[in-house]
Amino acid sequence: MSQRLLVSTRKGLFTLADSGSDIWSIDSASFLGDPVTLALADPRSGHLYAALNHGHFGVKLHRKAANGSDWEEIPTPAYPEFPDGREPDRCPMRGIEIPWKLEQIWALAPGGQDQPGRIWCGTIPGGLFKSDDHGDSWTFVRSLWDVPERSKWMGGGYDYPGIHAICVDPRNSSRVAVAISCGGIWETDNDGSTWSLIGNGLRNDYLPPDQAYDPVAQDPHFMVRCPAQPDRFWVQHHNGIFKSSDGAKTFTEIKEAGPSVFGFAVAVHPQDPDTAWFVPGIKDEQRIPVDGKLVVTRTRDGGASFDTLAEGLPQNHAYDLVYRHALAIDASGQRLAFGTTTGNLWTTPNQGDSWTLASSTLPPIASVSYY
Amino acid sequence: MGGFLYIHAIFLYPKAILSPTLADFLQIETHEPIEALPSPPPRIQLLRARPQISRHPLFLIASSAKPSIGKETVPKVCFTSNLRRHVDCPEQNVPGATVAEALEAVFAGRPALRGYILDEQGCLHRHMALLVNGQAVRDRKQFAQPVGEDDEIFVMQALSGG
């Protein structure tokens, strides 16, 4: 079966096809001119989903049915009515009001194999939604919204907190972990009825020392779970790289990883939990490749050591940043692709040993996935 | 000139369209400030500015005489042409004695349009604007401003981004 790539950008959604030798070419463009912030290819149904964030007209969600030729707009997750008389929710750090409205769709994840219509949707400002009919309707997961600790959630790069990663346990579809920037890692083992704050061991260097290990004060930039060994999580955190071997309940910090431990994206090998990839940048605010050299780092021993992969990547005046959803790995664990804010898209057929530029002319890239 | 300045204000100074001084900016003669609108509202004179505005693709300006449905108030509602890229929204006369009633009448016939103009709390999207006869509506949720048969409600956007 030929592989394809789904690439969300600031100016549209693009698909690329592989000619068979890791030579990719764009073969379709949708929503041209409009910001596509995230896309999902559901491997169970074959449906494609695209989240748009129009600057003026709000957030929209579109679906292209498997074997369909056209995109259709589907209902957008909606926050509940703000209760009369309630004091506004406010950011604990800056005091700004946290609105009860959809600001951005920041995570889309299929449910388990036993939940064919289930789609999870994480959003800014921190609301989680689920659908059991392929997105035809959405249910707000009020239980997570109502956890008392939400008063401590706050925005990282965005003004408001948001859920950007949703990891369903392939052994038990009712067990789901979500990562919040900034609000730590939360888990349900009953399909969202109740939630527990997990993620002990995550450390936030920029906080006062007595708060640095507070689980709710953590800023995971992205989180992935190994399908073959679901207790293995990797987190690219604001503060560095963390690994868990107990289902994200506790983490250990990886303090050395090539030129930098800072970044946004992480990918894990689908069969080998000890193999993971990262795209480092300069911490904290600069967020550009160290010394202008774009590299990918890879560990094959659970973080004990890292390879710095540069073959095929620019090593002079490269200022590409890779967002959290823009590093993808295919089901074989051999092929990876990543897109950058500069609009470059690279692929590799050999776990990153060498990279090929698929396009240098795309708009800024928000997400990349294989399908 | 007023139209020229107005168009450039939208691109360069998006917030200008939300300003209560818009009428001054447009050199439009208004009879009352928006907060003090009596019922029925006064007719705002747009005669000088209207021809220039109507050439800009952001606006659809009503040009025909308004119909009347029995004795109901039937203001005209028009939409930025950019919105038509996403959802069908021709200009239309709808019953409604307030901006809110007129909008609800529009949404009743075109439910998909609501989410493009209002958020789930019923507030106008942050970068959208409503104008009644060229005057910005400052209330972004209740929309209680009365409208009459001669009135035109514009749903428009403040262009921004890159």
HADDOCK unambig.tbl for C-alpha pairs under 7 A between the chains (distance, minus, plus):
assign (segid A and resid 56 and name CA) (segid B and resid 125 and name CA) 6.57 0.50 0.50
assign (segid A and resid 56 and name CA) (segid B and resid 127 and name CA) 4.96 0.50 0.50
assign (segid A and resid 56 and name CA) (segid B and resid 128 and name CA) 5.87 0.50 0.50
assign (segid A and resid 56 and name CA) (segid B and resid 157 and name CA) 6.42 0.50 0.50
assign (segid A and resid 57 and name CA) (segid B and resid 116 and name CA) 4.41 0.50 0.50
assign (segid A and resid 57 and name CA) (segid B and resid 117 and name CA) 6.03 0.50 0.50
assign (segid A and resid 57 and name CA) (segid B and resid 125 and name CA) 6.59 0.50 0.50
assign (segid A and resid 58 and name CA) (segid B and resid 116 and name CA) 6.07 0.50 0.50
assign (segid A and resid 58 and name CA) (segid B and resid 125 and name CA) 6.71 0.50 0.50
assign (segid A and resid 78 and name CA) (segid B and resid 120 and name CA) 6.01 0.50 0.50
assign (segid A and resid 79 and name CA) (segid B and resid 120 and name CA) 6.45 0.50 0.50
assign (segid A and resid 81 and name CA) (segid B and resid 121 and name CA) 5.90 0.50 0.50
assign (segid A and resid 82 and name CA) (segid B and resid 121 and name CA) 6.95 0.50 0.50
assign (segid A and resid 101 and name CA) (segid B and resid 119 and name CA) 6.78 0.50 0.50
assign (segid A and resid 101 and name CA) (segid B and resid 120 and name CA) 6.18 0.50 0.50
assign (segid A and resid 101 and name CA) (segid B and resid 121 and name CA) 6.98 0.50 0.50
